[in-house]
Structure formats: structure tokens, C-alpha cells
Amino acid sequence: MSDQASEDLMRRAERLLPGGVNSPVRAFRAVGGGPVFVERALGSKIWGADGRDYIDYVGSWGPAILGHAHPKVVASVQEAAARGLSYGAPTALEVRFAERICELYPSIEMLRCVSSGTEATMSALRVARGFTRRDVIVKFDGAYHGHSDALLVKAGSGAATFGNPDSAGVPAGVVENTATLAYNDVPALEALFRARGKDIACVIVEPVAGNMGCVPPEPGFLAAILEQCRAHGALSIFDEVMTGSRLAAGGAQARYALKPDLTCLGKVVGGGMPLAVYGGRRDVMSLIAPLGPVYQAGTLSGNPLAVSAGLTTLNELDAAAYARLEKVSQRLVDGLRAALEKTQTRGVVQSVGAMLTLFFHDGPVKNWNDAKASDTQKFATFHRGLLARGVYWPPSQFEAAFVSLAHTDADVDRTVEAAEGALRA
């Protein structure tokens, strides 16, 4: 179905914004057609510029865990805004927010607020290098940790690959100390540490991958990262920008009962506002200025609007909320699997808690090599079919979908019906 209002807006946007958007995936290049320009959102739904409503599983790419425009979150932001948008000075709200994060994440003894996930991961790498006095960082094939230069590296396959920029404008010298490995490959991780352990500052990992689609960790994979880091004097960094306070109140590290040295948080903990966190061991975080020589600063870091939204969101997420999320998410997963079976479609649904991906792949998908073997053309057709039936799904085979507390059983059943129709088309 054509959305003439969105098409007109896209033509105007393309004259002024690269690709007509302010973040690449929004352009719908991977699925064809044009993006929906959103006018408003409430609960589990968004409304396009033409007034049409869609059941939303993007959820602002994860933050909208309570649903859009939750009344308590909106009220807290309005109250904060009435006192001034930002001060560039400390506030009691920042202290309360930090206390709440440390309650939820026992691995975090000290933290710093920033404004984006990219800032959080970039800063965590800097403090890890400062603490260890080493240069090499290790990431995993298919993982996205923001757009800082050192992390925009082409992924390897099995064996480590050093220094191949994955973006124009990134000098080879900037990434020559970045190594990539296949996700879920413990032997490759161990081999790299045997060869370069004395040079490795840190390993950064999405504890549940979400930027190649939802890929769970294999049993023992995350524990092996922590073990290898401890054995060789490196630091472990969990990038929980996506999974933090989504998979459990204390994130994936609580779900898997692990304690990394450093953690990066964003999305849910900001309640939909520009807010992220990096934090961890006190001895490591004490190196950050003004206490130590590792410099990082930000004018809007910990601003009162964002902190208010984050605190309010976190305070709404009790045990009953997570139980509800798991139940609704499993209903959707089961329904999508049934739709694949009914339509005899090659595919697999992978999920952890309230994040999931339908891969057009026989499965299981364990790493980037598996994920990129998916039928992306089939996904594009499926995505257009969902959109035509009123379901707004992430516009890439390699992005996780998110369920919120605002999604009802009726929403899920309508989504499954739409998916079956899209698969048959």
C-alpha cells in the first residue's frame, strides 16, 4: 500500500539528508520501497504520515520496552523540562540514577553517563586501554558496537583478522589493533589469546547478538571470554546497549549469571531519551578524569530529561513486568514458527526474552557466516507483506525485533496472521 505522504516527505528529505535519513537502516534500502514517516506513537502502535496505524516491533530500536508514550515516562520528562532542559552541572537525579543502575548491575561499582551507545562503547575501550596499558581490542564478526573508528572493522571468519576498515574514512592505522573473531567460536578465542594475550587490552561482546539478528550465545561462550580475559590480564566488556534491562532487570549478565569487568548500557535505561552508561570495576573506572588520566566529557551527559525518563522506566520494570514480557514474546515466537510450518517456508525463529529474529535460513544461526547465508530477498518480500498488513517490523534481516509491555495477545495474534499472509504471498 502506498503512503503518499511518506513518499512526498522522502523526496524532500533526500535533498537535505544523506539517503533521506539520519541513520542508515531507516532508509529501507535492504527491503525496498520507502520508509514510513512516523507522526506519532502510543503503546504498541505507530501512526504513519498518512494516518495509518501499525503494530510496532522496532520500538525505537529497543528503548520502548514499556510501549510508546508511557504516561509515567511522559509526565516525568514534562516535569523535568519545566525545571530547565539541561544545566551542564551535577543534579540529584544523576545520583539517583547511578544508584539505581548499581543496584540492578552488581558488576558496576562506578559509572559515567553519556548520550549514546557509541559514546559508551568508545569510552569503555579507552579506559580499558588506559588501565591495561595495551592496545589490542577484540570484537566479534557481525557485532555492531557503535560507529567509532576502532570498531568499524570487517569481521573475520574463525581466525582473527586485523586492521581492515569497514567504512570509508577510517584510516587503516586506526584499526590495526582491532582483531575480529567469529561469534560463539571458543577455540578461535583461545588461540588468539595464546598468540597475542599479552597485547590484548579487552574483549567487547554483545552477550546476545542483536546486530546480525538475534543470535544467542552458545553454552560456555561468554564464560570463556571472562576466563580468557582474567587469565591474560585483559578486561571483559559486555555491550548491553541492546540487552541491558531488556532480558532481565540486570541485563544479560543477570540472565546468564556472569560478571564482566565493564558494561555498556543504553536504550532501555534511557527510557527513549539520549542516555547511555559505561561502568564497572571501581579500580578501572577510577582512571577516568577528573580522578585519573583517561579523558572523557560531554555537555549533555546525564541531562535531567534523559535521566528522568530512564529512572521512571527502570522503576516500572519489576518481576511481573518481565514475566509478562517473556509470555507475550513466547506467544509471538510460537506463532511465527507455526506460520513457517503452515506455509512450508524455510526459516527459523531465534529469540532470547523480548528480542527475536525470523531468519530465512534453515538454522540454527550461530554467527555472522550463518546469518549472512539467509535469503535476504525472501525477507524483503516478507517485510513488505507485513507492512501492507499493518505490521512494522525491523527493515533488515540482520536486526532484532523487540516486544514491549504494551503488546497485547490480540496484537500478537494479528501479527501472526499477517506473517502467515506475507509468507503465502
C-alpha positions in Angstrom: 0.0 0.0 0.0 1.4 3.4 -1.0 1.8 6.0 1.7 1.8 9.2 -0.5 2.6 11.5 2.5 5.7 9.5 3.4 6.8 9.4 -0.3 6.5 13.1 -0.5 8.4 13.6 2.7 11.2 11.2 1.5 11.6 13.3 -1.7 12.1 16.4 0.4 14.4 14.6 2.8 16.6 13.2 0.1 17.6 16.7 -1.0 18.8 17.6 2.5 19.8 14.4 4.4 22.1 11.6 3.1 19.7 8.9 1.8 16.9 11.0 3.2 17.5 9.7 6.8 19.6 10.4 9.9 20.5 6.7 10.4 21.1 4.3 7.5 18.7 1.4 8.3 15.8 3.8 8.3 16.0 4.3 4.6 14.6 0.8 3.9 17.3 0.1 1.3 17.6 -3.5 2.5 13.9 -4.3 1.9 12.9 -2.0 -0.9 10.2 0.7 -1.1 10.2 3.8 1.0 10.2 4.3 4.8 7.2 5.1 6.8 7.5 8.7 8.2 6.1 8.4 11.7 3.7 11.1 13.0 3.1 9.7 16.5 3.3 6.6 18.6 1.3 5.2 21.5 1.5 1.9 23.3 2.3 -0.9 20.8 1.5 1.2 17.7 2.9 3.9 15.5 1.0 6.1 13.0 2.5 7.0 9.6 2.2 10.4 8.0 -0.9 9.1 6.1 -2.6 8.4 9.4 -2.4 4.6 9.0 -1.5 2.6 12.2 1.0 -0.2 12.5 1.8 -2.7 15.3 5.4 -1.8 16.0 8.2 -4.3 16.7 11.1 -1.8 16.2 10.3 0.1 19.4 12.8 2.9 18.6 15.3 0.0 18.2 14.7 -1.3 21.7 14.1 1.5 24.2 10.3 1.4 24.2 10.0 -1.6 26.5 7.0 0.0 28.3 5.4 0.9 25.0 5.4 4.3 23.3 4.5 7.4 25.3 4.0 5.7 28.6 2.1 8.1 30.8 4.5 8.0 33.7 7.6 8.5 31.5 6.0 11.4 29.6 5.0 13.0 32.9 8.5 12.6 34.4 10.0 14.3 31.3 7.5 17.1 31.3 8.2 17.7 35.0 11.9 17.8 34.4 11.6 20.1 31.4 9.6 22.6 33.4 12.6 23.0 35.6 15.0 23.6 32.7 16.2 21.3 29.9 19.9 21.0 30.9 22.3 22.7 33.2 25.8 21.3 32.5 26.1 20.8 36.2 25.5 18.0 38.7 22.0 17.1 39.8 20.4 14.9 42.4 18.7 13.0 39.6 22.1 11.8 38.3 23.0 10.4 41.7 19.6 8.6 42.0 20.1 7.2 38.5 23.6 6.0 39.3 22.4 4.4 42.5 19.6 2.5 40.6 22.0 1.2 38.0 24.4 -0.1 40.6 21.5 -1.8 42.4 20.5 -3.6 39.2 24.0 -4.4 38.0 26.3 -5.7 40.8 29.2 -5.7 38.3 29.0 -1.9 38.1 30.7 -0.2 41.1 31.2 3.2 39.4 29.7 4.6 36.2 29.7 7.6 33.8 26.6 8.8 31.9 27.0 9.7 28.2 24.4 10.4 25.5 24.7 7.5 23.1 25.7 3.8 22.9 28.5 4.8 20.6 29.9 7.1 23.2 29.6 4.4 25.9 31.5 1.7 23.9 34.1 4.1 22.6 34.8 5.3 26.2 34.9 1.8 27.6 37.5 0.9 25.1 39.6 3.9 26.0 39.5 3.2 29.8 40.3 -0.5 29.1 43.4 0.5 27.1 44.3 3.0 29.8 44.0 0.5 32.6 45.9 -2.4 30.9 48.3 -0.2 29.0 47.8 -2.4 26.0 46.5 -1.6 22.5 44.7 -4.6 21.0 40.9 -4.9 21.3 38.9 -7.9 20.2 35.4 -7.9 18.8 33.2 -10.4 17.1 32.2 -10.8 13.5 28.8 -9.3 12.8 28.7 -7.4 16.1 28.0 -3.7 16.0 29.2 -1.5 18.9 28.6 1.9 17.5 30.3 3.9 14.8 33.6 4.9 16.5 36.5 4.3 14.2 38.2 1.5 16.1 35.1 -0.7 16.0 34.3 -0.3 12.3 36.3 -3.3 11.2 35.4 -6.0 8.7 34.8 -9.2 10.5 36.9 -12.3 10.2 35.7 -15.9 9.9 37.1 -18.2 12.6 40.6 -16.9 12.6 41.4 -13.4 13.8 41.6 -10.6 11.2 43.5 -7.4 11.9 43.1 -3.9 10.6 40.6 -4.0 7.7 38.4 -0.9 7.9 34.7 -1.5 7.2 34.0 2.1 6.4 35.5 4.7 4.1 37.1 7.5 6.1 38.6 5.1 8.7 42.4 5.1 8.4 44.0 1.6 8.4 46.3 2.7 11.2 43.3 3.4 13.5 42.1 -0.2 13.3 45.3 -2.1 13.0 45.0 -3.1 16.7 41.4 -4.3 16.3 41.0 -8.1 16.0 37.8 -9.8 15.0 36.7 -13.4 15.6 33.6 -15.5 14.8 30.9 -15.2 17.4 30.5 -18.4 19.5 33.9 -19.7 18.5 35.7 -20.5 21.7 38.7 -22.4 20.1 39.4 -19.3 18.0 39.2 -17.1 21.0 41.6 -19.3 23.0 44.0 -19.5 20.0 44.1 -15.7 19.8 44.9 -15.3 23.5 47.6 -17.9 23.2 49.2 -15.9 20.4 48.6 -12.3 21.5 47.4 -12.5 25.1 50.0 -10.1 26.4 48.9 -7.4 23.9 45.1 -7.7 24.3 43.5 -4.8 26.3 39.9 -6.1 26.2 37.3 -8.2 24.5 34.0 -6.5 23.8 30.9 -8.6 23.1 27.1 -8.4 22.7 26.2 -11.1 25.3 23.2 -11.8 23.0 24.0 -10.6 19.5 21.3 -8.4 18.1 23.0 -6.6 15.2 23.2 -9.7 13.0 19.7 -10.6 14.1 19.1 -12.3 17.4 21.9 -14.8 17.9 22.1 -16.4 21.4 25.5 -17.3 23.0 26.3 -21.0 22.9 26.7 -22.6 26.3 30.1 -21.6 27.8 31.0 -18.9 25.2 30.5 -15.9 27.4 32.2 -17.6 30.4 35.2 -18.4 28.1 35.6 -14.7 27.3 35.7 -13.8 31.0 38.0 -16.7 31.8 40.5 -15.8 29.0 40.5 -12.1 30.0 41.2 -13.0 33.6 43.9 -15.4 32.7 45.7 -12.9 30.5 45.2 -9.6 32.3 42.7 -8.2 29.8 39.3 -6.7 30.6 35.9 -8.1 29.5 33.3 -5.7 28.3 29.6 -6.6 27.9 28.0 -4.3 25.3 24.5 -4.4 26.8 23.2 -1.3 25.0 20.5 -3.6 23.5 20.2 -6.3 26.1 20.5 -4.2 29.2 17.3 -4.2 31.3 15.6 -5.9 28.4 16.5 -9.5 29.0 16.3 -9.1 32.8 16.4 -6.3 35.3 20.2 -6.7 35.4 20.5 -7.4 31.7 22.0 -10.5 30.0 24.7 -10.7 32.7 22.0 -11.4 35.2 20.3 -13.8 32.9 23.5 -15.8 32.5 24.9 -15.2 36.0 28.1 -13.6 34.8 30.1 -10.6 36.0 32.1 -8.7 33.3 34.7 -6.1 34.2 32.9 -3.3 32.3 29.4 -2.9 31.0 27.9 -0.5 28.4 24.2 0.3 28.7 21.7 2.3 26.6 18.3 2.1 25.0 16.0 0.8 27.8 18.0 2.6 30.6 17.4 5.9 28.9 13.6 5.3 28.5 13.7 6.5 24.9 15.9 9.6 25.6 19.5 10.1 24.6 21.2 8.4 27.5 23.8 5.7 27.9 26.2 4.4 30.5 29.5 2.8 30.8 30.7 1.4 34.1 32.3 -1.4 36.0 35.0 -2.1 38.4 35.9 0.8 40.7 39.7 0.4 40.1 39.2 0.7 36.4 36.6 3.5 36.4 38.8 5.5 38.8 41.1 6.2 35.9 38.6 8.5 34.3 39.0 12.3 34.6 38.9 14.1 36.9 40.1 11.2 39.1 42.7 9.9 36.5 44.4 10.3 33.2 41.7 8.8 30.9 39.7 11.8 29.5 36.0 11.8 28.5 33.5 14.6 28.8 30.0 15.5 27.4 27.9 18.7 27.6 24.6 16.9 27.8 25.8 13.8 29.6 23.3 12.8 32.3 20.9 15.6 31.4 17.8 15.8 33.7 15.2 14.9 30.9 17.0 11.8 29.9 17.8 10.7 33.5 14.1 11.2 34.5 12.9 9.1 31.6 15.4 6.4 32.4 14.7 6.3 36.1 10.9 6.1 35.6 11.3 3.3 33.0 13.6 1.2 35.2 11.2 1.7 38.2 8.3 0.2 36.2 10.2 -3.0 35.3 9.5 -5.3 38.2 9.4 -9.2 38.2 5.8 -9.2 37.0 6.7 -7.0 34.0 9.5 -9.3 32.9 7.2 -12.4 33.3 4.7 -10.6 31.1 7.3 -9.8 28.5 8.5 -13.4 28.4 5.0 -14.7 28.0 4.0 -12.3 25.2 7.3 -12.8 23.4 7.0 -16.6 23.5 3.4 -16.3 22.1 4.9 -14.4 19.1 7.8 -16.8 18.7 5.5 -19.8 18.8 3.1 -18.2 16.3 5.8 -17.3 13.8 7.2 -20.8 14.0 3.7 -22.2 13.3 3.3 -19.8 10.4 6.6 -21.1 8.9 5.4 -24.6 9.3 1.9 -24.0 7.8 3.3 -22.2 4.8 6.2 -24.7 4.4 8.6 -21.9 4.4 12.3 -22.4 5.0 13.1 -20.3 8.1 14.0 -20.3 11.8 12.9 -18.1 14.7 15.5 -17.3 17.3 14.8 -15.4 20.5 16.0 -14.6 23.9 13.5 -12.9 26.2 11.8 -10.0 24.4 14.0 -9.9 21.4 13.8 -12.1 18.3 14.5 -12.6 14.7 12.9 -14.7 11.9 15.8 -15.8 9.7 15.1 -17.1 6.2 17.7 -19.8 6.9 17.5 -23.5 7.9 19.2 -22.6 11.2 20.5 -22.6 13.7 22.2 -19.3 13.2 25.2 -19.2 15.5 27.4 -16.5 13.9 27.7 -13.9 11.1 28.6 -16.5 8.5 25.4 -18.3 9.2 23.3 -15.1 9.3 24.6 -13.8 6.0 23.6 -17.0 4.3 19.9 -16.1 4.9 17.6 -15.4 2.0 17.5 -11.6 2.2 15.3 -11.3 -0.9 12.7 -13.5 0.8 13.0 -11.3 3.9 12.4 -8.2 1.8 9.3 -9.7 0.3 8.1 -10.8 3.8 8.8 -7.3 5.2 6.7 -5.6 2.5 3.9 -8.1 3.1 3.9 -7.4 6.8 3.9 -3.6 6.2 1.0 -3.9 3.8 -0.9 -5.8 6.6 -0.2 -3.2 9.3 2.9 -4.7 11.0 6.0 -2.6 11.3 9.0 -5.0 11.5 12.7 -4.1 11.5 13.7 -3.3 7.9 16.7 -5.6 7.8 17.1 -9.4 8.0 20.0 -8.6 10.4 18.2 -6.6 13.1 16.4 -8.0 16.1 12.7 -7.3 16.7 11.5 -6.1 20.1 8.4 -6.9 22.1 7.1 -4.3 24.6 4.8 -4.5 27.7 2.2 -2.6 25.6 1.9 -5.5 23.1 -1.3 -7.5 23.7 -2.3 -11.0 22.9 -4.5 -9.5 20.2 -1.6 -7.6 18.7 0.5 -10.8 18.6 -2.4 -12.8 17.0 -2.9 -10.1 14.4 0.9 -10.2 13.7 1.0 -13.9 13.3 -2.0 -13.8 10.9 -0.2 -11.0 8.9 3.0 -13.1 8.9 1.2 -16.1 7.5 -0.3 -14.0 4.8 3.0 -12.4 3.9 4.7 -15.8 3.8 2.0 -17.1 1.4 2.2 -14.1 -0.9 
